[in-house]
Amino acid sequence: MPRRSVDVRSVVRHPDPSQLLYQLREIVDERVYLDHGVRVGEGDVVFDVGANVGVAAAFFAAHCRATVHSFEPVKPIYDILRQNLRGFPSCRAHNVGLSSSSGRATITYYPNADAMSGLYADPETDRLFTLECFRNVGMTPDEAERALVGRFDDSLMLACELRTLSSVLRDHTIDRVHLLKIDVERAELDVLNGIEDGDWDRIDQIVVEVHDDDGRLTAVARLLTARGFSLATEQEEAMQGTGVHLVYALRP
């Protein structure tokens, strides 16, 4: 298992350096998934849902010594994820997405903006969202427009496999998930709805990125509160004005 001194920056690769730098700053430097009382320790099980290229998985393995199951349904992204996690024997990469039911689906893949890929992707909506984020981090309108060139022009529709979280727990004989991290670009309720009644008590903590379209933030908050979690919500500076929030759910 990697030592705590492993530098995630030295082992994780991404075809777009700007996307990688953002993820490293958010996950490794700011430790966004260990905020509001969230704790992950040695041997804890983390479900990394919407793993992208594996920055979060590498962080949990290297800095927390956790066992990480990473779920990434987009095959080209999964291939990078698997390569990035080769040096982390406590990580297991799954080329599936988690959803409300198991089966096959079609997912949108943006080769030039892979973190925005997803089941509910929409090029114009995603372009406007990214434009706002660029402005929030200090780009001028002209700089933001130039940075967007080509990001959402080319998208591919790919087949993918979906599983429910409860089916994964059964198939891999996992008794407890110490942290469920969800970042799935508007499919967050689908992931949560794939947890059967008898499995909610197996989950200790949840950090979920919520796109607040059509009241989704309220729906997620009500669901998690009903399942016995206490909540904290925040919006990162880069997300101001976008409707994207992080929800932290812990057992009281």
C-alpha angles and dihedrals in degrees: 000000000000117000121244089253093067109124106223089202091064096056107032119084132189131179090228112055092195092058091047093050091051092050093046092051093047099042106028104027101033094029091215093176093056097056132112094031099311110150131188121183141179112306095009117140117239125189108207103196112188092021099176108184095342107261092136093044092050090048094052091046097045102037102028101027089228130158106244131199108194121199119199119159099186106090099211090050092043090055090058091044092054092050092048092052097048091104094051110076091181090064125083120190121210122195092216138092124228117235145148093281138016122252145082125310143167118250132190116239121196106198091195097041103029097164088066094055115118152125092277099038118147118182097216095044091046092047093054091046092052091045090057091048091052091051091049091057092054107271118143116238090258093049091049092050092049091049090054096055109123097357097111102016094091118048130163129208109222133181116243141175123244128199134179118245090236092055090052091051090053097043094049096036093236113168099184140021109202093189130017109195115190126188107153108140103250096335094094096111089051090058093048092046088058091068112097120223094254094052102056093085089059091066117081104179137011132195111186132176107221126199102208099219118145093357096307094145091057091046092052092046092050092048094050094044090051088053091057103263127136112222142216122183131196139167119219118231092247090056099052110135094011102094092237115133137173115231119200115199122188135170108253 
